């Protein structure tokens, strides 16, 4: 297991390096000049060149990337901003703040949104899928399957607006979403502020997990090793949880890893719908302002989250399915 994790971490570092190079190249050969945007409307050629020098973008593109990569590991000095401590992902052109610092300031909101919603949709999605698989062909199975089809076709920006209007404004069942309260300072306010986003995300994601869990369990229950365990006289509950359930959880864990990585990278639509100030909101503002260092930082954070959760998923495989061995 240790050797496997070391290899995966080294491979993840190479993948992130390649992603950073490709992303840097795509962003910084864009037709819009970030120096001209930062210079303002009245900008002489001399002032424009000074701005390029201060922003660190006056060098050739490979040299710029090397300086950026150097800043990630040892820090970097900017003529206009001063020293940026490692790991330095650059300075925001618009906000004149370190990119990593701005991302980390918004990270608690994204973390709360992701983990809270994941707990809800995994419990309800997997639980409903298990019930539907056990009651295969019966009324409960048909109801769960139909509900999952309806839920998977819904969109967050529609469900979220409708839920806020009725549940918060009209009926006053749930408070309006906000991220003003921290978990350590005001746990109750934090919980109430994220309750509605968790509920809406659970509706969307629960449907997918219900369908996947049901299909995997129905297939696993028909496997020879499950029927053999049942024929040997083992209790149905033992056969279901010890053999069938563990054998069917592999694809579920894979999807969960991808979903968590995507949400950690910034749930743009969800945060925009509920007015939350997470990484997704930062990325939207960076796109609007053509803030290339911030966009690059968000892309790398999202890529890092996906790569990290893929490593975790591979490690969890060996725990839930004894047929998987990691060397």
ChimeraX attribute file (.defattr): number of C-alpha atoms within 10 A of each C-alpha:
attribute: neighborCount
match mode: 1-to-1
recipient: residues
	/A:1	11
	/A:2	10
	/A:3	10
	/A:4	13
	/A:5	16
	/A:6	11
	/A:7	12
	/A:8	18
	/A:9	15
	/A:10	11
	/A:11	13
	/A:12	19
	/A:13	14
	/A:14	12
	/A:15	15
	/A:16	17
	/A:17	14
	/A:18	12
	/A:19	17
	/A:20	20
	/A:21	15
	/A:22	11
	/A:23	16
	/A:24	21
	/A:25	15
	/A:26	11
	/A:27	16
	/A:28	18
	/A:29	10
	/A:30	11
	/A:31	7
	/A:32	11
	/A:33	14
	/A:34	21
	/A:35	21
	/A:36	18
	/A:37	17
	/A:38	18
	/A:39	17
	/A:40	10
	/A:41	8
	/A:42	8
	/A:43	14
	/A:44	12
	/A:45	9
	/A:46	8
	/A:47	14
	/A:48	18
	/A:49	17
	/A:50	17
	/A:51	22
	/A:52	19
	/A:53	16
	/A:54	16
	/A:55	21
	/A:56	20
	/A:57	19
	/A:58	15
	/A:59	12
	/A:60	8
	/A:61	14
	/A:62	12
	/A:63	13
	/A:64	17
	/A:65	18
	/A:66	12
	/A:67	18
	/A:68	20
	/A:69	20
	/A:70	16
	/A:71	20
	/A:72	17
	/A:73	13
	/A:74	12
	/A:75	18
	/A:76	20
	/A:77	15
	/A:78	14
	/A:79	12
	/A:80	15
	/A:81	14
	/A:82	10
	/A:83	14
	/A:84	21
	/A:85	16
	/A:86	15
	/A:87	15
	/A:88	23
	/A:89	26
	/A:90	31
	/A:91	25
	/A:92	21
	/A:93	22
	/A:94	17
	/A:95	12
	/A:96	12
	/A:97	15
	/A:98	20
	/A:99	22
	/A:100	22
	/A:101	14
	/A:102	18
	/A:103	20
	/A:104	13
	/A:105	12
	/A:106	20
	/A:107	19
	/A:108	17
	/A:109	26
	/A:110	26
	/A:111	18
	/A:112	20
	/A:113	25
	/A:114	23
	/A:115	14
	/A:116	19
	/A:117	25
	/A:118	21
	/A:119	13
	/A:120	17
	/A:121	24
	/A:122	19
	/A:123	15
	/A:124	19
	/A:125	26
	/A:126	22
	/A:127	17
	/A:128	23
	/A:129	29
	/A:130	24
	/A:131	17
	/A:132	26
	/A:133	24
	/A:134	16
	/A:135	14
	/A:136	14
	/A:137	10
	/A:138	11
	/A:139	11
	/A:140	16
	/A:141	20
	/A:142	14
	/A:143	11
	/A:144	21
	/A:145	19
	/A:146	13
	/A:147	16
	/A:148	24
	/A:149	14
	/A:150	13
	/A:151	18
	/A:152	17
	/A:153	11
	/A:154	13
	/A:155	15
	/A:156	19
	/A:157	15
	/A:158	11
	/A:159	17
	/A:160	19
	/A:161	14
	/A:162	13
	/A:163	19
	/A:164	23
	/A:165	14
	/A:166	13
	/A:167	16
	/A:168	16
	/A:169	13
	/A:170	10
	/A:171	10
	/A:172	12
	/A:173	12
	/A:174	17
	/A:175	16
	/A:176	20
	/A:177	22
	/A:178	20
	/A:179	23
	/A:180	13
	/A:181	17
	/A:182	16
	/A:183	15
	/A:184	8
	/A:185	9
	/A:186	11
	/A:187	12
	/A:188	12
	/A:189	17
	/A:190	20
	/A:191	19
	/A:192	17
	/A:193	21
	/A:194	24
	/A:195	19
	/A:196	24
	/A:197	27
	/A:198	23
	/A:199	16
	/A:200	24
	/A:201	22
	/A:202	23
	/A:203	25
	/A:204	21
	/A:205	22
	/A:206	28
	/A:207	27
	/A:208	23
	/A:209	25
	/A:210	30
	/A:211	24
	/A:212	21
	/A:213	25
	/A:214	27
	/A:215	16
	/A:216	21
	/A:217	24
	/A:218	18
	/A:219	14
	/A:220	21
	/A:221	20
	/A:222	11
	/A:223	13
	/A:224	10
	/A:225	14
	/A:226	17
	/A:227	15
	/A:228	12
	/A:229	16
	/A:230	15
	/A:231	10
	/A:232	8
	/A:233	9
	/A:234	12
	/A:235	11
	/A:236	11
	/A:237	10
	/A:238	13
	/A:239	19
	/A:240	21
	/A:241	11
	/A:242	14
	/A:243	20
	/A:244	23
	/A:245	20
	/A:246	17
	/A:247	23
	/A:248	22
	/A:249	19
	/A:250	20
	/A:251	15
	/A:252	18
	/A:253	19
	/A:254	17
	/A:255	16
	/A:256	19
	/A:257	22
	/A:258	18
	/A:259	17
	/A:260	20
	/A:261	22
	/A:262	18
	/A:263	24
	/A:264	26
	/A:265	26
	/A:266	29
	/A:267	19
	/A:268	20
	/A:269	16
	/A:270	23
	/A:271	22
	/A:272	15
	/A:273	17
	/A:274	20
	/A:275	14
	/A:276	24
	/A:277	20
	/A:278	29
	/A:279	29
	/A:280	26
	/A:281	20
	/A:282	20
	/A:283	23
	/A:284	16
	/A:285	15
	/A:286	21
	/A:287	12
	/A:288	9
	/A:289	15
	/A:290	20
	/A:291	21
	/A:292	22
	/A:293	24
	/A:294	29
	/A:295	22
	/A:296	23
	/A:297	24
	/A:298	23
	/A:299	18
	/A:300	19
	/A:301	20
	/A:302	19
	/A:303	20
	/A:304	20
	/A:305	19
	/A:306	22
	/A:307	22
	/A:308	17
	/A:309	20
	/A:310	22
	/A:311	16
	/A:312	16
	/A:313	20
	/A:314	19
	/A:315	18
	/A:316	15
	/A:317	21
	/A:318	15
	/A:319	12
	/A:320	18
	/A:321	17
	/A:322	11
	/A:323	9
	/A:324	14
	/A:325	11
	/A:326	12
	/A:327	8
